[in-house]
Amino acid sequence: MHSEHVASRSADQKDSSRESRNGNGTPQLDAVSLAIIEQLQEDGRRPYAAIGKAVGLSEAAVRQRVQKLLDQGVMQIVAVTDPLTVGFRRQAMVGINVEGDVESIADALTAMSEVEYVVMTAGSFDILAEIVCEDDDHLLDVINKRIRALPSVRSTESFVYLKLKKQTYMWGTR
């Protein structure tokens, strides 16, 4: 029993290597934090004790690491649903061209509940936004009356999803 406690304390001391921040302010993650993230990507409900066994930390140390990763915005633990099964029958990616300040339009899009994903891009569009709606009328309303009504939106192009073939969050930590 004593040797298990010592091993656990020793593993917890490994946890003292705090993640630092790199030059652009994002957390610099160590190998243990990356391994914890991979464990949770495989199964977001995996018990902390099982994660601890896999990465060499105690359950308490894993709990602290996970909380720190959540607090830093490194990851989220959420239930991912199939939009069709919860009443959202229409999804689309909308390419948006903006005249002027792209960030202000991106911020306005993030405030819309139907917009699930916003990325500022280089290329044919200034912004790509993924929209999830109940039906075509709802999608038309969001694009025509809300997105196109934003000041500085010059044009939009919609890519309506016909069938979702792959959606995964298992890209790991490479």
Secondary structure, DSSP 8 states (H G I E B T S, - for coil): -HHHHHHHHHHHHHTTS--EE-TTS-EE--HHHHHHHHHHHH-TT--HHHHHHHHT--HHHHHHHHHHHHHTTS--------GGGGT--EEEEEEEEESS-HHHHHHHHHTSTTEEEEEE-SSS-SEEEEEEESSHHHHHHIIIIIITTSTTEEEEEEEE-S------------
